Amino acid sequence: MTQDKPDGQQEDGLNIPYQQINPDTLRKMIQEFVTRDGADWDEVGCTLEDKVEQVLRQLRSAKVKIVFDLASQSANFVVCR
């Protein structure tokens, strides 16, 4: 899979079906993702668990997918087009 980056460069990545990831690992991946910006979800009336469940629902409904970036060797959650 190849994706365009904002600066026009190409990025190589692989779609990873979330169903193939161990549930505990997936939950930890989502927790890391939703806390990257350092947000305190309690301040906005939402718990970390609420945010994790939101991402899980988005994965299940195919609104979001997991992409493994070959260059950075990291996974990210990407909005589906």
Secondary structure, DSSP 8 states (H G I E B T S, - for coil): -EEE-TTS-EEEEEEE-GGGS-HHHHHHHHHHHHTTT---GGGGT--HHHHHHHHHHHHHTTSEEEEEETTTTEEEEEE--
